Amino acid sequence: MSTVDRTHVRIGSGAGFAGDRIAPAVDLVRDGQLDDLVLECLAERTIALGQRRRRADPTTGHDDRTSRRLRALLPEALPRGTRIVSNLGAANPTAAAHETVAVAEQLGLRCRVAAVTGDDVLAGLDLEQPSLEHGRPLSSYGEIISANAYTGAATLMAALDTGAEVVLAGRVADPSLFVAPLAHRLGWDLDDPGLAAHGTLVGHLLECGTQVSGGYFADPTSPFDAKGVPDLAHVGLPWADVSADGTATLGTVDGTGGRLDRATVREQLLYEISDPGAYLTPDVTLDLYGVQLETAGPNRVRVSGARGRPAPDQLKVSVGYAAGYRAEGGISYAGPGCVERARLAGEVVATRLAALGITPRVDVVGAGTGVDLSDTRLRVAATAPDADTAREVCDEVEALYVNGPAGGGGVRTRVEEVIGIVSTLVDRSAVRPHVDVLETR
């Protein structure tokens, strides 16, 4: 529990996924008067891919953009006292912390960085326990390459207590990344389901970044421009002013693009929620049915009414497994009859691959649009158990240059390993958090 006791905190969203833009986060730190900036950078496969990279090189496994993000953010955040919290540590938070310290030293900045580990539960995982998706034993999926538990806000509290300006973790549940700094600054008891529910609501609304401020909301075909978003090219990231009682007001920096209102907030409120009355997180079982959204000004929405019950006894685990290979190949056809020639090319490839026991997906992109086309593109894709078989798909597409219909060109092919994801549950005791603190010299 933090010894800090404040009446309100401003927390901002600095990223909604690993590939999010960096500049809007810099703008938010510079102009948003934030206490904390949270960057949510992990999707389900991201950490499994990171574990695969780490096996090949122990110095890797964290977010590929760690240096770029911190090089842009540290000069703005450190002088302003804005703390940075993120799961961009992915499969290797310690390596991410070392990289952050190196960036700070290169920039001539003093910085303390805390790395939080313990979410990796692969070593103790029972591979005969069932997956949540199919009820099959985990061992039946093939080689298991990663198993990371969704940890909660409590996992981060010891790191926040170190006074670190940057806290980097691995698989922390998305809303928990926000709950922890809120609890730390406001002095919340995380065992209080009501407070945990308010923090989780704020975290859920901010975790996807601009999805609450106009990103992924816009639809120019909507009636009466109901889903129009001003200046979507410069959509701004959101922040939340959170009071000690858990009520919050969401907003964006004045002058940024986008739209934050009851419609955008309501859409994000229901995003990825299977049961609005029982959204299970490591911190609380969240009940959204009583949530109230009130307009509090231009690009301002007041949020209240979250209710909570105790958190589940077990933690969800994201399990990554080697699921074979994916092959994809494409070739373009131009001029009169291009659709018919592309379809013939697809038939040729499908026939050739059938002899190898491969049934590909074949698409003629652009066909069926109801307009005269000057060019179209054939796309062939298939999965295979090994890389050599997958390459056969690409070889057959490339062979169309001289063995297919007339007028084909622009072949592009690729083969990539596929990481499958399933889920299971573990007892909370399986997670043993550990904090390492690094400082600039």
Sequence and secondary structure as in RCSB ss.txt:
>XXXX:A:sequence
MSTVDRTHVRIGSGAGFAGDRIAPAVDLVRDGQLDDLVLECLAERTIALGQRRRRADPTTGHDDRTSRRLRALLP
EALPRGTRIVSNLGAANPTAAAHETVAVAEQLGLRCRVAAVTGDDVLAGLDLEQPSLEHGRPLSSYGEIISANAY
TGAATLMAALDTGAEVVLAGRVADPSLFVAPLAHRLGWDLDDPGLAAHGTLVGHLLECGTQVSGGYFADPTSPFD
AKGVPDLAHVGLPWADVSADGTATLGTVDGTGGRLDRATVREQLLYEISDPGAYLTPDVTLDLYGVQLETAGPNR
VRVSGARGRPAPDQLKVSVGYAAGYRAEGGISYAGPGCVERARLAGEVVATRLAALGITPRVDVVGAGTGVDLSD
TRLRVAATAPDADTAREVCDEVEALYVNGPAGGGGVRTRVEEVIGIVSTLVDRSAVRPHVDVLETR
>XXXX:A:secstr
  S   SEEEEEEEESSTT  SHHHHHHHHHS  SEEEE    HHHHHHHHHHHHH TT  S TTHHHHHHHHHH
HHHHHT EEEE TTTT HHHHHHHHHHHHHHTT   EEEEEE  B GGG  TTSB TTT  BGGGGS EEEEEE 
B THHHHHHHHTT SEEEESSB TTHHHHHHHHHHHT  TT HHHHHHHHHHHHHHTTGGGGTTTTT  TTSGGG
TT  TTGGGB  EEEEEETTS EEEEE TT BS  SHHHHHHHHTTT S TT EE SS EEE TT EEEEEETTE
EEEE  EEE   SEEEEEEEEEEEEEEEEEEEEESTTHHHHHHHHHHHHHHHHHTTT   EEEEETTTSSS  SE
EEEEEEEEESSHHHHHHHHHHHHTHHHHSSTTEEEEEEEEEEEEEEEEEEEEGGG   EEEEEE  
